[in-house]
């Protein structure tokens, strides 16, 4: 699902009319620390700030030089991830979003839009 979600990202660039579809960086938690995700991001030229899981780190150390070098990780940039986490927590205060009452993706997206507008106002 990571590639599907990333393909739907759109954001406005300053001074240009067409929205951008490729972010400069992805900040994610350890659940997204997989080889497939890192390869996909590298192929698209997107920098990743994803902490490595302990089992991955131990396996790499066990293999010695054949394990390769660890992926780059910037703890200062990773601290910015809390903005998204706080937004998710605020949205989950709405019961319909937290329990996923809506049957279709369209109605669920509409509820998220409505909750976002309510929080913004």
Residue pairs with C-beta under 8 A, 6 or more apart in sequence:
2 32
2 37
2 40
3 40
6 26
6 40
7 21
9 21
9 23
10 19
10 20
10 21
11 19
11 20
11 23
12 19
12 20
13 19
13 20
22 44
22 45
22 46
23 46
24 46
24 47
25 46
25 47
25 48
25 49
25 77
26 41
26 46
26 47
26 48
26 49
26 50
27 49
27 50
27 77
27 78
27 80
27 81
27 84
28 37
28 48
28 49
28 50
28 81
29 50
29 51
29 81
30 50
30 51
30 52
30 53
32 50
33 50
33 51
33 52
33 53
33 56
37 48
37 50
38 48
38 50
38 71
41 47
41 48
42 48
47 72
48 71
48 72
49 73
49 74
49 77
49 78
49 81
50 71
50 73
51 73
51 78
52 70
52 71
52 73
57 70
59 67
60 67
60 68
60 70
61 67
90 119
91 97
91 112
91 115
91 116
91 119
92 98
94 111
94 115
94 118
95 101
96 102
96 111
97 108
97 111
97 112
97 115
100 108
101 111
102 108
102 110
102 111
